[in-house]
């Protein structure tokens, strides 16, 4: 036996595993074993990648476009991102302000590690995407969790943020539309947040990965579009959700040039460029006709309306109607402290485990999103799978 002690970096003790990645692995394992799993927990769009993107990837292979590219992405893709941001969000960037990465998660990681200094405090409204606090901790920063209320649509405001701001506060992470709550900020609400960030000299990292999934009459607005905000904002987006290209791993950041170049420097020593083939596919998705987006958007809207009504009919579950993304943030506090099928439910983790083991329904417990009394349910699956999942939940939870 060796007495050698394995000493690891300090971040290993600070950063928790990703619960969404763990659920994906668990579901895949159960399916490999032949078990039926109703997948109501994962953010995996069920629509296919557009044909033009697939054909562009095939063509890239045929053309032997399989070598290294510029670290921050091919120029044509960065220009396409600029053109899309200008057209869709009224944001004006140049290609050297765009960094294309291996998914939106890496773009976010680059931004946090570039802006967050040791000891900086980062404001993260609850509920939050699971990787926000872990990436902040990796960078040496301190996540500061700011509660939100269902009466406010789980949205943060200058009034809720103000008590948490001090001389160490440096960044606000704004996830809009929000994963997991589906909260969408209006132009007025964003204007108030923009003024607050300028008064307090805060950077904003704006995660806009779900920007194409907005169900309100008002079109999506980026906080970077307000006067004085582009200079202090890093916009994060990806083709993953919008074009059903999660596995292609192409995301991007738009930032002030100095920040973009620092992020590029970091990426040059980690992953280097994202896949050359995937870049060509992403380019085709972005520059091609967007007419297939409307029927997909309408289908998600129809699923949302069905799913919200169905979830609200289940015993002990409450939820708001999400204005964006494709999740329902479910208050399951009724079940905490009660027994279900003979097992005590202490938190949403226990409830999620019971649903998976007893009903074959995979849902995300809210603990990783900042609330141990909530569940995140996804309607990014077919109507038939939504219906079968609801039926399986009803069999053990019952109806109201």
MOQUI-V137439 format. One line per field, one symbol per residue. ss: DSSP state (H for helix, E for strand, C for the rest). phi: phi as a letter, one per 20 degrees, with the letter a starting at -180 (. if undefined). psi: psi as a letter, one per 30 degrees, with the letter a starting at -180 (. if undefined). Layout:
BEGIN
ss = ???
phi = ???
psi = ???
END
This chain:
BEGIN
ss = CCCCCCCCCCHHHHCCCCHHHHHHHHHHHHHHCCCCCEECCCCCCCCCCCHHHHHHHHHHHHCCCCCCCCCCCCHHHHHHHHHHHHHHHCCCCCHHHEEEECCHHHHHHHHHHHHCCCCCEEEEECCCCCHHHHHHHHCCCEEEEECCCHHHCCCCCHHHHHCCCCCCEEEEEEECCCCCCCCCCCHHHHHHHHHHHHHCCCEEEEECCCCCCECCCCCCCCHHHCCCCHHHEEEEEECCCCCCCHHHCCEEEECCHHHHHHHHHHHHCCCCCCCHHHHHHHHHHHHCCCCHHHHHHHHHHHHHHHHHHHHHCECCCEECCCCECCEEEEECHHHCCEEECCEEECCHHHHHHHHHHHHCEECEEHHHHCCCCEEEEECCCCHHHHHHHHHHHHHHHCEC
phi = .eefeeddffffeeeefffffffgffffffffeneeceedcdedgeefgggfffffffffffelecdfcggeofgffffffgfffffeclddcdgfddcecenfffgfggfffeeeegnfecfcfeecfgegfffffgfnecfdedfcdffdmldecgfffgfeebfefccdeddbfeddemfcefgffffffffffffdldfcddedfdfedcdefffgceffeegneffccdedbaegegdlcgfflccbcdbggffgffffffffddemffgfffffffgfffeffdffffffgffffffgffffffffeefndcbeefeblccdededfgefnddclndfdebffffffffffecmdeceffgfdobfddcddddecfgffffffffffgfdendf
psi = kkgkkjkllffefekllkfeeeeeeeeeeeeeggkkkjigfkhjkfllkkeeeeeeeeeeeeghigalakeglkeeeeeeeeeeeeefghkjlleggkjklilfeeeeeeeefefjlkfkkkkjkkllkffeeeeeeefgljkjkjklkefgghklleefeefgkaffkekkjjjjlkjffgkkkleeeeeeeeeeeeeghklkjjjgfgffikgleklkkkfffkkfeefgkjkkllfeeeghheffijllkklkeeeeeeeeeeefgdfbllkeeeeeeeeeeeflkgffeeeeeeeeeeeeeeeeeeeffkkgkklljkfaahlkjkjgfefkglkjhfkkjflfeeeeeeeeeffgkjlkkfefggjgglkkkkghlleeeeeeeeeeeeffell.
END
